[in-house]
Amino acid sequence: MFICNVKLSKTKFFKGILGVMAIFCIALAGVGIFKIYSSNTDFETFGGDCMPSGEVAYLTDENYTNVLKEVHENLDTYVGQKICYTGYVYRVSDLENTQFILARDMELKNTNQTVIVGFLCNLQNASDFDTYSWVKITGTIEKGNYLGEIPCIGIEQIEKVDQPENCTVPEPNENFIQTSVIY
């Protein structure tokens, strides 16, 4: 029979625990920093000078209204930026034949109501797309005019798509931080 007598010192024990915890925290910080710098390289983001020219920003359901609000408030920053997003064709009576609004329905907080929000779009063959048909566009933000200066998307590519499962987008996030690159 083998008997081992181990004597533990409280200070050595706690120093060991603290050392293991410090190594764990450093490892977590390293993983976090790696993820920050390695993510978003395909840019599901939106931006101005920080994004290389020719790169397309993809709008999602989650960032749609934040981006829409930001571009409306700071149009000069985003002129020339390419974007891609999906919405439905919406028309009002005073638009030109080459224009429509690529819209989404925004849910209003604490109500069962929605409002139509979207970007004005220019397309030579706009009449080829029925009102309320769903399309995916890629285009460039320009200055347009509809009851004043507003953002307008010059459509470069357009394709019909099926209506998505979730047709609504949330209201802009009050905690959204405006930068030259929008996430």
C-alpha positions as CSV (number, residue, x, y, z in Angstrom):
1,M,0.0,0.0,0.0
2,F,1.3,3.4,-1.0
3,I,0.4,6.5,1.1
4,C,1.1,10.0,-0.1
5,N,1.0,12.9,2.3
6,V,0.5,16.2,0.5
7,K,0.6,19.5,2.4
8,L,-1.2,22.4,0.8
9,S,-0.3,26.0,1.5
10,K,-3.3,28.4,1.3
11,T,-1.2,31.1,-0.3
12,K,0.2,28.8,-3.0
13,F,-3.2,27.3,-3.6
14,F,-4.8,30.8,-4.2
15,K,-1.8,32.0,-6.3
16,G,-2.3,28.9,-8.5
17,I,-6.0,29.6,-8.9
18,L,-5.3,33.2,-9.7
19,G,-2.7,32.2,-12.2
20,V,-5.1,29.8,-14.0
21,M,-7.8,32.5,-14.0
22,A,-5.4,35.1,-15.5
23,I,-4.3,32.7,-18.3
24,F,-8.0,32.0,-19.0
25,C,-8.8,35.7,-19.2
26,I,-5.9,36.4,-21.5
27,A,-7.0,33.5,-23.8
28,L,-10.6,34.9,-23.9
29,A,-9.4,38.4,-24.7
30,G,-7.2,36.9,-27.5
31,V,-10.1,35.0,-29.0
32,G,-12.3,38.2,-28.8
33,I,-9.7,40.3,-30.5
34,F,-9.2,37.7,-33.2
35,K,-13.0,37.5,-33.9
36,I,-13.3,41.3,-34.1
37,Y,-10.5,41.7,-36.6
38,S,-11.4,38.6,-38.7
39,S,-15.1,39.2,-38.9
40,N,-17.0,41.3,-41.4
41,T,-14.4,40.9,-44.1
42,D,-17.1,40.4,-46.7
43,F,-18.8,43.5,-45.2
44,E,-22.4,43.0,-44.5
45,T,-21.8,46.6,-43.6
46,F,-22.4,49.9,-45.1
47,G,-20.0,52.8,-45.3
48,G,-18.3,55.6,-47.0
49,D,-14.5,56.3,-47.1
50,C,-13.6,53.3,-45.0
51,M,-14.9,50.8,-47.5
52,P,-12.9,50.1,-50.7
53,S,-14.6,51.3,-53.8
54,G,-16.6,48.7,-55.7
55,E,-17.5,46.8,-52.5
56,V,-21.2,46.3,-52.0
57,A,-22.9,46.7,-48.6
58,Y,-25.6,44.2,-47.9
59,L,-28.6,45.5,-45.9
60,T,-30.3,43.0,-43.6
61,D,-33.7,43.0,-41.9
62,E,-31.9,43.9,-38.7
63,N,-29.9,46.9,-40.0
64,Y,-32.3,48.1,-42.7
65,T,-34.0,50.9,-40.9
66,N,-30.8,52.0,-39.1
67,V,-29.1,52.3,-42.5
68,L,-32.1,54.1,-44.1
69,K,-32.2,56.6,-41.3
70,E,-28.4,57.2,-41.4
71,V,-28.3,57.7,-45.1
72,H,-31.3,60.1,-45.0
73,E,-29.6,62.1,-42.3
74,N,-26.1,62.1,-43.8
75,L,-26.6,61.8,-47.6
76,D,-23.4,63.4,-48.7
77,T,-21.4,60.8,-46.7
78,Y,-22.9,57.9,-48.6
79,V,-23.2,59.2,-52.2
80,G,-21.5,56.7,-54.4
81,Q,-21.8,53.7,-52.0
82,K,-23.1,50.5,-53.6
83,I,-25.8,48.6,-51.7
84,C,-27.8,45.4,-52.1
85,Y,-31.1,44.6,-50.5
86,T,-34.5,43.0,-51.0
87,G,-37.8,44.7,-50.8
88,Y,-41.1,45.1,-52.7
89,V,-41.9,47.6,-55.4
90,Y,-44.1,50.4,-54.1
91,R,-45.5,53.3,-56.1
92,V,-47.2,56.5,-55.3
93,S,-49.0,58.6,-57.9
94,D,-46.5,61.4,-58.2
95,L,-43.4,59.4,-59.0
96,E,-41.9,59.4,-62.5
97,N,-42.3,56.3,-64.8
98,T,-38.6,55.4,-64.1
99,Q,-39.0,55.5,-60.3
100,F,-40.4,53.4,-57.5
101,I,-39.8,52.9,-53.8
102,L,-38.1,49.7,-52.9
103,A,-40.0,49.3,-49.6
104,R,-40.3,47.2,-46.5
105,D,-42.9,47.4,-43.8
106,M,-41.6,48.7,-40.5
107,E,-43.2,47.5,-37.3
108,L,-44.1,50.2,-34.8
109,K,-43.1,49.5,-31.2
110,N,-45.9,48.3,-28.9
111,T,-48.6,48.4,-31.6
112,N,-49.9,46.1,-34.3
113,Q,-49.3,48.8,-37.0
114,T,-46.7,49.0,-39.8
115,V,-45.6,51.8,-42.0
116,I,-43.9,51.6,-45.4
117,V,-40.3,52.7,-45.5
118,G,-37.7,52.5,-48.2
119,F,-35.4,54.1,-50.7
120,L,-36.5,55.9,-53.9
121,C,-35.0,54.0,-56.9
122,N,-34.3,54.9,-60.5
123,L,-34.6,52.3,-63.2
124,Q,-35.2,52.8,-67.0
125,N,-37.5,49.8,-67.2
126,A,-39.2,50.3,-63.9
127,S,-42.6,49.7,-65.4
128,D,-41.5,46.0,-66.1
129,F,-41.9,45.3,-62.3
130,D,-45.4,45.2,-60.8
131,T,-46.3,47.1,-57.7
132,Y,-45.9,44.9,-54.6
133,S,-43.6,42.4,-56.5
134,W,-40.5,41.4,-54.5
135,V,-37.1,42.2,-56.0
136,K,-33.5,42.2,-55.0
137,I,-31.5,45.2,-56.2
138,T,-27.9,46.2,-56.3
139,G,-27.3,49.9,-57.0
140,T,-25.5,53.1,-56.1
141,I,-26.7,55.8,-53.7
142,E,-27.2,59.1,-55.5
143,K,-28.9,62.4,-54.6
144,G,-32.5,62.4,-55.8
145,N,-35.3,64.8,-55.6
146,Y,-38.8,64.0,-54.2
147,L,-40.3,66.8,-52.2
148,G,-36.7,67.9,-51.5
149,E,-33.3,66.3,-51.7
150,I,-33.4,62.6,-50.7
151,P,-31.2,59.5,-51.2
152,C,-32.0,57.6,-54.4
153,I,-30.7,54.3,-55.6
154,G,-29.5,54.1,-59.2
155,I,-30.2,50.4,-59.9
156,E,-27.5,48.5,-61.7
157,Q,-28.9,44.9,-61.2
158,I,-32.4,43.8,-60.4
159,E,-34.0,40.4,-60.1
160,K,-37.4,39.1,-59.1
161,V,-37.4,37.1,-55.9
162,D,-39.9,35.3,-53.7
163,Q,-41.5,37.1,-50.8
164,P,-39.4,36.4,-47.7
165,E,-40.8,34.7,-44.7
166,N,-40.4,37.8,-42.5
167,C,-41.6,40.8,-44.5
168,T,-41.2,43.4,-41.7
169,V,-38.2,45.3,-40.3
170,P,-37.9,46.8,-36.8
171,E,-37.8,50.5,-36.0
172,P,-34.3,52.1,-35.9
173,N,-32.4,51.2,-32.8
174,E,-32.0,54.2,-30.5
175,N,-28.6,52.8,-29.4
176,F,-27.3,52.8,-33.0
177,I,-24.0,54.6,-33.2
178,Q,-23.4,56.6,-36.4
179,T,-20.0,56.1,-38.0
180,S,-18.6,56.3,-41.5
181,V,-19.2,52.5,-41.7
182,I,-22.6,51.3,-40.7
183,Y,-23.1,47.7,-39.4
